[in-house]
Amino acid sequence: MNIFDGKTDRYRGITILSNEIAFSNDHDFEEKLAKSLISWKESSYRAAWIKVFSQHSSVIPICVKCGFDFHHAQPGYVMLNKWLKTDEPNTLPEYANQYIGVAGFVVNERNQLLVIKETFSELAKWKLPGGHAEKQEDLPDTAIRETFEETGVKCKFESLLAFRHQHNYYFGCSDIYFVCVLRPLTEEINPCLQEVKECKWMDLDEYINNTDITDANRFFAQSYKQQLETKMAVKPTKVWNYRKNLKNNIYSLQTLQD
């Protein structure tokens, strides 16, 4: 074929994958891409996407030469796109620009909070165990996993306490940081020595009055006490998605169980 065949999306864009198209060398790729662009425009395609895998990285300069720009990169590939409609504004979405972080607010029956000091930290203040969510991971699962990895304490999820939204995070992205109330199933501390310098149970009021914490963590702790007074908390409910083939978590304000 003289042009590349790809998959058409609902927005009248076309996507080609470098490992699914035929070309003999870089020159052949460039000729076919040029002809493809002419054909796609004549066929009223609005945008073109090219996913270039590592083994075909030599064609990336060719894509740029033909007017494609970088959209995002992941291990093993880079995605480029080109807006084709000269009479319409470019409405292609930018790549994901938010990090998701989750912390475990772990309180035991003695009203003690599980806190850590990180090994690699500019401030080295007492904070909550936590970290970034992995792909396809629910918030409660992240909080439980990160807490166990950093402290060795196994927990169960109770509710969502609060979240913080901040900007100018890593690589210019924003960060949404969720704090989950967890109940410990074990209390013996076995910290990750690579990430955690200190870890201990601290009385909740002592933590709130501690000068060695951030304002945000103090606010989280105060919010927890208010949550206990109101007996209301944000909890997830499984609800069908619009295709009714998967249930998603929808978080809403609910009554705390005694």
QUICORRA-V646975 format. One record per residue. PHI is phi in whole degrees, 0 to 359 (999 if undefined). PSI is psi in whole degrees, -180 to 180 (999 if undefined). OMEGA is omega in radians with two decimals (none if undefined). Layout:
BEGIN
PHI_PSI_OMEGA, PHI_PSI_OMEGA
END
This chain:
BEGIN
999_147_-3.13, 273_-15_3.10, 232_162_3.14, 275_139_3.09, 259_136_-3.12, 221_-171_-3.13, 258_131_-3.13, 268_133_3.11, 261_176_-3.04, 290_-14_3.13, 264_12_-3.12, 66_42_2.99, 251_160_3.13, 235_139_-3.13, 237_131_3.04, 240_148_3.12, 247_133_-3.04, 296_-23_-3.14, 268_5_3.13, 238_4_3.14, 245_156_-3.08, 259_124_2.99, 205_143_-3.01, 273_-30_-3.14, 199_-179_-3.10, 297_-39_3.14, 297_-44_3.12, 297_-40_3.10, 300_-45_-3.09, 296_-43_3.13, 296_-45_-3.11, 292_-36_3.13, 294_-42_3.12, 299_-45_3.11, 293_-37_3.14, 297_-43_3.14, 300_-41_3.10, 297_-45_-3.12, 294_-42_-3.13, 296_-40_3.12, 294_-42_3.11, 295_-29_3.14, 270_10_3.08, 65_29_2.97, 291_143_-3.08, 267_-27_-3.10, 205_157_3.09, 231_138_3.11, 237_138_3.08, 232_122_3.07, 259_111_-3.06, 256_118_3.14, 277_161_-3.00, 305_-38_-3.08, 290_-12_3.12, 245_24_-3.02, 298_-19_-3.13, 294_-17_-3.12, 271_-6_-3.12, 300_-46_3.09, 301_-31_3.12, 293_-43_3.10, 299_-44_3.13, 296_-41_3.11, 300_-33_-3.13, 273_9_3.03, 99_4_3.09, 281_151_3.09, 234_160_-3.12, 286_135_3.07, 255_-53_3.06, 197_168_3.09, 222_146_3.05, 224_164_3.09, 307_120_3.09, 103_-15_-3.12, 200_164_2.97, 228_141_3.14, 251_130_3.10, 237_157_3.08, 215_164_3.13, 214_128_3.07, 278_129_-3.00, 257_-22_-3.05, 273_109_-3.13, 284_-17_-3.12, 260_10_3.11, 228_147_3.05, 291_149_3.13, 291_117_-3.13, 246_18_3.13, 294_135_-3.12, 286_143_3.03, 285_167_-3.12, 288_165_3.13, 310_132_-3.06, 235_18_-3.14, 233_133_2.93, 272_151_3.03, 243_116_3.06, 246_149_-3.12, 223_134_3.12, 243_154_3.06, 257_119_3.05, 263_90_-2.97, 262_117_-3.13, 238_128_3.13, 268_-176_-3.07, 291_-16_3.11, 266_13_3.12, 62_38_3.07, 254_143_-3.10, 255_136_3.10, 277_118_-3.06, 229_157_-3.12, 224_163_2.87, 240_129_-3.07, 282_149_3.10, 292_-45_-3.11, 253_92_-3.12, 209_139_3.11, 287_-31_-3.05, 260_-31_3.13, 53_49_3.10, 259_161_3.07, 292_127_-3.08, 219_-179_3.14, 268_145_3.03, 293_146_-3.14, 168_-179_-3.13, 180_-168_-3.08, 282_143_3.06, 287_143_3.06, 272_166_3.12, 300_138_3.09, 64_25_-3.11, 250_129_3.10, 287_154_-3.11, 305_-48_3.13, 301_-38_-3.12, 293_-38_3.09, 297_-46_-3.12, 299_-44_-3.13, 294_-45_-3.11, 296_-49_-3.10, 296_-39_3.13, 297_-44_3.13, 293_-42_-3.12, 297_-37_-3.06, 271_-28_-3.03, 238_-18_-3.06, 81_4_-3.12, 266_125_3.09, 275_141_-3.04, 221_168_2.95, 235_151_-3.08, 279_141_3.06, 244_-52_-3.07, 196_169_3.02, 266_124_-3.06, 272_-49_-3.06, 192_170_2.94, 215_151_3.14, 244_137_3.08, 243_119_3.14, 230_158_-3.09, 244_174_-3.12, 57_46_3.10, 271_-155_-3.11, 303_136_3.04, 56_29_3.10, 79_5_3.13, 276_168_3.00, 265_169_-3.08, 223_128_3.03, 251_120_-3.00, 243_109_-3.11, 264_140_3.11, 245_120_-3.09, 252_133_3.02, 283_124_3.12, 238_150_3.03, 248_131_-3.08, 286_136_3.00, 267_-24_3.01, 226_162_-3.13, 232_-7_3.12, 290_130_-3.09, 268_128_3.07, 223_79_-2.96, 289_156_3.02, 283_111_-3.02, 291_-21_3.13, 285_-29_-3.04, 249_-28_-2.98, 244_124_3.12, 274_-41_3.12, 219_150_3.11, 207_135_-3.14, 197_167_2.98, 270_130_-3.11, 232_134_3.09, 308_136_-3.03, 302_-46_3.14, 293_-35_3.07, 298_-40_3.13, 295_-44_-3.13, 299_-37_-3.10, 270_-1_-3.11, 288_135_3.13, 279_-9_-3.06, 260_39_3.07, 225_163_3.12, 277_162_3.10, 298_-36_-3.13, 296_-45_-3.14, 292_-33_3.05, 295_-41_3.12, 297_-41_3.11, 300_-44_-3.12, 294_-41_3.08, 295_-37_3.11, 295_-35_3.11, 297_-43_3.13, 296_-38_3.10, 293_-37_3.12, 298_-40_3.13, 294_-35_-3.14, 289_-40_-3.10, 279_-19_-3.08, 58_33_3.07, 233_145_-3.13, 206_159_3.10, 271_122_-3.10, 227_156_-3.13, 274_148_3.00, 230_133_3.13, 283_122_-3.12, 229_140_-3.13, 298_143_3.01, 284_180_-3.01, 290_-20_3.07, 271_-9_-3.12, 58_36_3.06, 242_2_-3.13, 202_140_3.06, 261_132_3.13, 251_157_3.05, 281_125_2.97, 246_122_-3.06, 266_130_-3.12, 214_164_3.14, 285_126_-3.10, 223_165_3.13, 281_135_3.08, 288_138_3.07, 278_139_3.10, 288_999_none
END
